[in-house]
C-alpha cells in the first residue's frame, strides 16, 4: 500500500452508555467502508466487533475491538482506526485504555434514553485525556425518539456545547433522513438497499423555516471560533461558504469548545455515511494533537515527541490479549518513529530489550500481517516476554516514559477454587493470563484463609471471568459468595512515641521516633500524590537523613492492613517530629519496623472506622411502580437523591446505595416491576459504615478466619 499521509489518519473510538448502539454503528461503518460484505447484527450474535462467545450470547460488548478501514471524503482516502468500546461500567477499563490512545471519539446517545449514567462516565474519561468528540444521536426510528431533547440534556447534564450539523426529517417510525445544515440539502436513505444508496434532494417545504433557524444557530456557533467569520456573519451571513464553516467548527472541536452533533438510525442503515464524512472533517488527525510528552528516565527531564517517522520511536502498550493461535498479542499506539517486525524495542519499566517478532493490523480478532507500524498508527505485536498494560516501548538510545493509564480500584471479590484438585495449576495459569489482560481484575491469596480471591468491577465482570476460565482454560470453579471490598480510615490525629529495641547478643536494633498520625489534609490529592502524606519536621539530625525514607516506607507498607479487619487504609498523614538513634545499633530496618509498630499503635487510638463502597444508582421505572422501587431502596440503606420525569411516562430515580446491599438487585427489580424497569450503577465513593454494621462485618471476617 502507498504510504499514508498522517493528515488523513483518524484514530477514533465509539463510546456510550449500554445499548446506545455502539457496536451496531461500528458494524455499519465496516459495511459501508467495504471491510465486510454482510452486515453483522448484535442481536443475532453475528457482529464482527463482538467476537467473543460471551459477547455473542449476551449481546453486549466486553472487550474493546480494534479495526482499520478506509473512507473517501472530498476525493481523498482517509484511514480510520476504529475502536468499539463496551458500555457496561464493569468493563470501564476498556474505555479508559482506549481513550488514552485515541485522538477523537464518537459519543453515541440513544434518541430515547438521552444522556444516561455511563454516558456521563465516558464523557468525563474523554475530558481527562483531552479527546475531542463528535456526537451521534442514534435510534431516531424508535418510539419516543427526540433529537432536540438529547441536545438539551447534553447542555444540562454534561455541560457540553453541542452544535447541530443536521436536523432529522421525521422522527420515530416516520424518520427517513436528515437535513445537512452545512450543505443545506436533504439526505434521504433508500430502505431497500440497506442504506447503501441515498439521494440528495432539496429541503422539504415544511422544514424550510426550521432548517434556516438551525442553520443560523450553526453559523453563529461557528463564528465564535473564527473572527473573520464573525465579521462576515454580521455583514452578510449568506456569503459564508461550507468550507469556511467546516474550518471554524473543526477549530472549535479540536479546542474541545464544541461538539458537532449528528443523528441517524444505525440499525435501519440511516446516517452512518454522513457520520463517516464528518469524522474525517472534524475529528483530529495525529498531526492535529499536541506532541506526546514523557519523561527521560535517565535525567528526569520532560521530553516531547512529534508524530513523525523521523523522530526516535515511542509507543504505548494499551491492551494485552491472549489469542489461541498467536499467543500473547500486545496492542500499542505508535506516537513517534516506527516499529518494524523483527526489530527490538526497549521497555522502560522492565529495563529490557524485547524483540517484536511479528506485527499485525487488527480487524476485530483477525490479524493482517504488517512489516511496520508507523507514527500515528495503532497495531498489535507478538513476541513480548515481559509486558504490562501501560508500558512504554521506545528506542534504547532515546528512552522515554509516557504517562501510564490509571484504572479504578476493584469493588467486589469472590473466593474461587477448582472443582478438582488436578486443575489447580490450570486455574493459576488461567487467572494469571486474565489478570495480565485486564488491569481491573486482580488475584490474591488471602493470608488468613489461604483461599484464592479474585476481585473486579462488578458481578457481571466476575461472571464473565468465571465463564472464560471454563471455556478458554477448561477449568470448572466453585465460587464463594461475593464479598465487598471494604477499606479503613482514621478520624483523629494522635501523637505517639515509638521505641523499637532488640538486644540479642552482639549488634542489636534500635530506633526511636515521635510522630503525629492522622487523616490527610483536605487539599491533599490522593490520586496525584499517593495515599501517604509524609511530612518531615526533624531538626538537628536527631534522626539521620538516611533513615527518614525507611520511616516513610514502614508507614506505606503498613497501610495495606488496617487495625479493624485487615482492610487497606487509603490515606494517612504522618508528621515525623523528632526521635533519636544509636550510633551502632540503629539501621534502616530498625526505623522501618518502628514505623510499622507506630502505625498499629496510633491507628487503634485514632478513631478507626470501616469504609464501604457506595454506588451511584439510576433506575428507570414506570410511574406506578415508583413507590415500590423507592421502598425497596430504603430497605437497602439507599439514599434517594432525586426523581426526574423521563419521556413516555416513566420516572428516573437517582440514589446512592451501599454495594453490600446490591447483590442480586437486577433480579429483585425485575420482580418488583414485572420486568419493566431498568437500572445502571457505578462506583462513586467509599463512606463510613455505622458501628452496628461494622460489628457484623468484622465478626464475619473473624468467623472466616476461625474456620480456617
N, C-alpha and C positions, 0 to 999 in steps of 0.2 A: 504493500500500500504506500501511496505517496506520503511524504512527511506532513504531519498535521500541523496547521497553523494554530498556535495556542489561543489566539483570539477567538477561534471557532470551536473551542472546547468548553463544555459545560459539565461541571460535577454537581449533580443535584440529588436531593432526596425527596421522598414524598412522606410527609408527616401529618398525623391527625389522630383524633380520638378513635376508639374501636368502632368499626362498621361505618366509617365515613366514606369508604370506597377507595382506600389507597391501592390495594392490590388489583382491584378491577381497573383502576385508572392506569396502573403500570402495564397490565395485560394489553390494554388498548394501545398504549404507546408502542409496545413491542410489535403489535399487529400492523399499525399504520406506518411504522418505520421499516417494515419488511423483515423484522427479526424473526417473527413467527408467521406461519401461513394460516393458522387457525386460532381463533380467539379462545383462550382458556378461561373457564368460569370458576370462581371461587366456590360457589355453592355446589358445583359438580365435582369438586376436588381435583380439577384439571388445570389449575393456574400454574403457569411456568414458574413464577416467582415463589409460590408456596410449594416447595419441592419435598419437604419433609413429610413422612407418613402422618405424623401427628397434626401437621398443618392442614393436610388434605381432609383428614377425618373430621376435624373440629371447625374447619372453615375460618381459621384465624391465622395470623402471621406470628411466628415465634422468633425466627432469626431474620436479620436484615439480609436480603439477597441483592447482589450487585450484577449489573449487566451493562453492556455498551451497545449503543445503536447510533444510527446516522439519520439526520433530517435536513432536507433542503429548505432554506428560508432565504428570501431575497437573492436567489440564484447562487447561494453559497452553501456548501455542505458542512453542517455542524456535527461535531462528535459529542454525543451525550452519554456520560457515565451516570447511570441511574441506580440509586439505592432505594429499595422499598423497605420501609421500617415497620415494626409492629406498633399496634395501638394500645395493647394492654399494659397497664402500669407495671405488671410483674416483669415485663421484658424491657424496662426503661433503659437498661444498659445498652441495648442495641441501638436505641435512638441517640443516646449520649455519644457513643463512639462514632456513629455515622456522621452526626452533625460536626464533630470535631474535625473531620477531614473533608467536609463538603464546602463548596463555595456559595451555593444557593439552595433554597428549598421551596417546595410547593406545599403550602399549608392548605390542606383539604378540609372542607366542612360539609356536613350533611345539611341540605337546604331545610330539613325539618328540625333536626336536633340543634343546629346552630353551633355556638361556642360551648363545648362540653368540658368537663374537668380535665381530661387528658389533653384537650386542645390547649388549655392554659399551660399545662406542664411542658409540652413540647415547644410552646411559644417562648417560655422562659429559658428553656435549654438553648433555643436558637439565639436568643438575646445574649446569653452567656458566651457563646462562641462567635458573636457578631456575624450571623448568617443572614444575608438579605433574603426576603421572601416574596413569593408571588402567591396570591390567594386564589383558590378554586372552590366554588360552591357547587358541590355535586348533588346528585339525586333530585334534580329540578322537576322530574316527572312524578315524584311521589306526592301523595295526598298530604296537604299541609305545608308544601314547599313555599318558602318566601325568601327570595334572594335579598331584598332590601332590608328585611329583618336581621339577616345574618350580618350585613354591613354595620348596622346599628349596634348589634351585640359586640362586634369586634372593637368598636369605639368604646363602648361602656365597660366591657369585661377585660379586654386586653390592653386598652389604652392605645390602640393602633390607629393609623391614619389610612384607612382603605380608600383607594382611588379606583372607581369603577371604570373599566375599559369597555364594558358591554352592558346591555340590558337584555333580559330574556324576552323572547316572543312567545307569549302564552306561559302558563305555569301549571303544575300538576299534570293531569292527563292531556292538556292541550299544548304542552311545551313542545315546540318543534324547531326552534332555532334561536339565534341571538342577533341583536343589532350591534355591530362593531362600531364603537363611537370614534375610533381613530380614523376609520375609512368612511364612516357614515354610510354604511351599506348593511343590508340584512344578509345573514348566512342561514340557509335552510338546508337541513340534512335529509337525505333520502333514506327512509327506513329499509327499503328493500335491498340496499347494497351494504348493510351493516355499517352505515355511516361513512363508508369509504368515499362515496360521492356526495357532493353538496353543491348547491348553486348560490351564487352571489347575486343579490337582487336589490331593487330599491326598497327603502324602508316602507312598511305598510302604512297607509294613510293614517290609521287610528293611532299609530305610535310616533308620528312625526314630531308632535309637540313635546312628548315625554323624552324622546331621543335628543331633541335640541336642548332641553333643560339639563340633561345629564352630560351632554357634550360641553355645555358652558361650564358645568362644575369641573369637568375633567381639565379643560383649558385653564381654568382659574387655579386648580391644584398644581398643574404643570408649571404655570407662570411663577410660582413661588420658588422654583429651583433654578430659574434662569432669568436674569434681569432683562436681557434683550427681549425675551418672550413676554415679560411683564409689560414692557412699553408697547409692544405690538398689540397686546391684549386690550390696552386702554385705547389705542389709536384705531385699530381695525381688526377685531377678533377673527374675521373671516379670512384674513390673509395668512393665518398661521397654517403651516404645512404639516402633513402627517410626520415627516422626518423630524421636524423641529419638536413636535410633541413627544415623539418617542425618545429623542435625545434628552429632553428635560426630565421626563418621568424616569428614565434609566438612571439619571444623575441622582434623583431623589431616592430611588430604590437602593442604589449602591451605598448611599449615605445612611440607609435604614430610617429614612424620614417618611417614607410612604410605602404602602403595599398595593401594587396593582391587582385588581380583582377581576376574575372571570367566572363564568358559570357554565354548567352543562349537565349531562346525564351520561356518565361513562358506561353504565350498563346498557343504555339504549343507544350507545355509539354517537353521542352528540357532544361536541365541544372540545374533543381531545386534540384535533389538529390545530385549532386556534391556540390551545394551551401550549402545544409544542412550538408554534410560531413565536409566542410571547415569552417562552422560556429562553429562546435564542435572542430575542430582542432586549429583554430587561434584566435577566439574571447575569451575574458576573462570570467572566472567564478567569482562569488562574492569574492572568496578567492584570486583571482589574482589582485583585485583592492585595492587601498590604503584604510586603515581603514577610516571609516566616521568620520569627525571631526565636533565637535559642541562646544557650549559654555554652561557652567553651569550657569543657570540663577541666582543662589543664590550667587555665588562667582565671576562670570565674567571670571573664568579661562577657558582655552581651554581644551577640553577633546576629546579623540578618543575612538571609539568602534570597536572591531573586529567583523567580520561576523561570530559570533559563538552563539550557543544556550545558552551557559553558561554565556554570558555577560548580563548586565541589558538591558531590552527592549528599543529599539529606532526605530521609524518608521516615514516615511514622507507621509502625505496625498497629493497626486499629482493630484487628479481629483475627482470631485463630480458629480454624475449623478442622475437624478430623474427617478426611474423605476416605471411604473404604478402598479406593483404588490408588490414590497418590499419596496417602498418609497425611501428615500434618501440613495443612495449607495455611499460609500466612497472608492475609490481605494487607496491603500497605498503600499509602499515598506518597508519591514521589513529589517533593516540594522543589528540589533543585537537582541539577545534574541528571544522571540516568542510572538505572540498574540493569545490568546485562546478564543474560543467562550464562552460567558458568563462572561468573565473576565473584569476587569476595567483597563483603560489606562488613563494617565494624559496628558492633553493638555496644553503645556507650555504657549501658547498665552493667552488662556482664564483663566488659573489657576484653571481649574475644572477637576474633575474626570469624565470620561464618560464610560458607560457600553457598551461593544460590544456584542449585543445580538446574532447576527449570523454572520458567516463568509462564504465566498464563494471563489471558484476558478472560474475565468471567462472564458467562451468561447463565445466571442462576447457579445451578450445581453442575453445569457443564463447562469444561475448560477448553479454551482455544490457545494452543502453544504460541508463545511470542519469543522473539530474540532479545527484546529490550523494552523496558517501560521507562518513558521519558518524563521530564519535569512536568508537573501539572496533571499527571495521569494517575489512574488507580488500577492496580493489578494485584496478582497473587503469586507467591513463590513457594517452592518446595525445597527442602534440604536443610532447614534450620535445625540446629540441635537444641539450643537453649534460647528460647524467646518467649516473651510475655506480651500481653496487650499493653500498648502504650510505650513500647521500646522504640528508641531512635536508632535508625540504621544510617550510617554515614561513611564517608571516605576516611580511612585510618589516619591519613596525614592532615586532614582538616576535621577534627572531631567537633561535634556539636550535640547538645542535649536539647531536644524540643520539649515544650511543655507537655506533660503526660495528660492522661484522661482521668478525671476524678469520677468515682462511682459512689452511689449512696450506700449506706450500711444496710446489711440484711435485717429483716424484722421478724422472721419466723423460722423455727428449727424443728426437725423431727429426727428421731433416732432410727437408724436402719441396720438391718443385719441380713446376711444371705440366708435363704431357706435351707440350703445345705452347706455344711462346713467346707465341702470341697470347693465352693465358689468364693471363698474369702479373697484369694489372690485376684480373681476376676473382678470382684466388687471393688477392691482397692484400685486396680488398674482403670476401671471404668470411671470411678469417681475422680481420679486424678486427671484423666483426659477431659472430663466435663468441666472440672474446675479451671483447667487451663484455658478452655474455650470461653468460659463465662465468668467475668470478674465479680458478678454479684452473687455467685454461688460459691459457698465455702464449705470445707470439710474439716472437722477436727475430732479428736478423740477426747471424750470427757474424762478428765483425770480421775474424778471421784468414782464414776460408774464403769469406766472402761468401754462405754458404748461409742460407736461411730455416729457422730451427729452431723447432719447436713443442714445448711441454712440458706435461705433465699429470700426473694422479694414478696412472696405470697403463696397461697395454697396452690394456685394454678401452676406457678413456676416449679414448685417441688413435685407436683403431679407429673409434669412433663419430664422432669429429671428421672423419676422412677420408671416412667414409660420408656425412656430412651435406654436406661440400664437394661431393661428387659429385651428391647428389640435389637439394639446395636451391640450390646456386650453379653447378651444371653444370660443375664443374672436375675433370678427371681428374688424379690426382697420382702421381708416382713418390716413393717414400719410402726413406730410408736405414735402416740397421739401428738398433734402439733404443740410445740412449746413457743411461748412468746419470748423474744429477745429483750429481756429487761436490762436496765442499766442502773447504776447507783450514782448518787451525788451527795455532797455535804452542804449544810445550810449555814454553818457558823465558822468563824475563824478562831483557831486556838493557838496558843503559844506553848512551845514544848522544848524541853532539853532532852536529847537522847545521847547516852554514852554507851558505846559498844566496846567491851573489854574482853579479851580472852587470853589467858596465860596457860600454856601447856608445855612448859619447859622450853628453853631456847627462845627464839624470837616470837613475841605474842602479836595480838591485834589490838589496835586502839584507835577510836575515832570519837570525837565529841562535837555535836552540832546543836545550835539553838535556832529553831525555825518557827515561823508563823505559817500555818496551813489553813487554807480557807477557799471559798468559791472565787472564781476568776472575776476580774473587773468587768463592768458592763460593756465596755468598748472593746473587749478582747475578742478577736475573730478566730474561732477555733479552726474553721476550715483553712484559713490562711496561715495561722501561726502554730497550729497544733494544740493538743489538749492541755499541755502543761505550761503555765505562765510562771517562769522561774526568774526570781529577782535576787541578785547577789548584793548584799549590803555589808559584807565582811570588811572591816577596816584593819589596817595594820598587820596584815598577814597572819592573823590568828589561825585561819585555815589556809594553808598554802594554795596558790593558784592551781597547781596541777591536780589537787583533789576536788576542786569545785565541780568539774564535769562529772565526776563519779557520783557526787551527791545528786546532781540532776538526773543522771542515768538511773540511780537507785529509785527515785520517785517515779520516773517514767515507766520503768518495768513494773513497779508495784501497782500502778494504776490499772493494770489488766485484771486485777482481782479486788473487788470491794470487800468490806468487812461484814456485810449483812449476809449475802448469799453467794459471794464469789463472782458477782457480775461486774463487768468493767466500769470504771469511773471515767466519764467522758472528759471532764475538765477539772482543773485544780490549780490554785495559785499557791506557790511555795516561796516564801521570802527567807533566805538564809541570812540570819542576823549576826551570828557570832559562833565561836566554837574554840576548840583547842586541839593540839596534836602532840604526838610523842615522836621525838626525833628518830627513834629506832623502830618502834612497833607500828607506827601509822603507815598505811599504804592505801592505794586506790580502792582495793576490795573492802577494807575496813570502813571507809566512808560510804561506799555503796550499800553495805549491809546496815550501817547505822541509819541511812536514809530510808531503807525498806522498813526497818523497825519503827522509825519515827512516823512513817505513813500510817502503819497499822494502828499505833497508839493514838495518833492525832485524830484519825477518822472516827474512831469509837466515840471520842468526846465532841466531835464537830457536828452533831445532829445529822447522822447519815439517813438518807431516805431512798426508797426504791422508786425507780422511774419506769413507766411503761410506755410502749409506743401508742400514739393516738393517731387514728386515721381520719382523713377528711372524706366524708361520705356524701354522695349525691344520689338521691332516689327520685326517679320519675314515676309517679303513681297516678292512677285515676282518682278524681276528686273524692268519690265515695269510699275509697279505701284509706284516705289520708289519716283519719283518726286512729285506725288500727296500726298503720305504719309508725306513727309517732309514739303510740302507746308501747309498741314493741321496742323502739329505740330507747325510750325512757327505762325500760326493764334492763336494757343492755348498758346502762350508765351513760347513754348518749346525751349530748347537749345539742338541741336543735338551734341552729344559728340563723335560720331564715327560711321563708317559704316564698316561692315565686310562682306565678301562673305561667305554665307553658302553653304552647298552642294546642288546639284541639281538646280543650277542657281538662288537660292533665295538670298536675301540680308538681313542682320540683321542691323537694325537701333537702336542705343542706344541714349537715350535722357533723360534730366531732365525736367519734366513738372509740373507746379503747379497743385495740386489736384483740385482746384476750376474749372479748365478748362477741367477736365477729366470725368465729369459725362456723361454717355451715350456714352463713347468713343468706346466701343466694337461694338455697332451698327453702328456708323459712319464709323469705319474702314472696317466693312463688306461691307458697301455701296460703299466706295471708291475702294475697291479691288475685288468687286464681290464675297466676301466671301472667298478669297484665302489667306488672311493674318491672322496671329495670334499675340496676344500681351500678355505681362505679365508685371505687375507693382508692385512695393513695395515701402513702405515709406522709404525716405532717410534722410531728414533733414528739419528743418524749416528755411526759409530765409526771409529777409525783403521784403515788397512789395513797389511798387512805391507810391508816395504820391497821385496820381490820383485814383489808385485802392483802397488805404486805405480809401480815402474820400468816395468812393462809398460804400464800405463795412460798414463803420461806419454810413453812412446815412441810410443804410438798417436796421442796428441794431436799430437806433433811431426810424425809421419808425415802426418797430415791437413793440417797447415799447410804442410809441404814440397811436398805435391802441388799446392797452390794456387800 
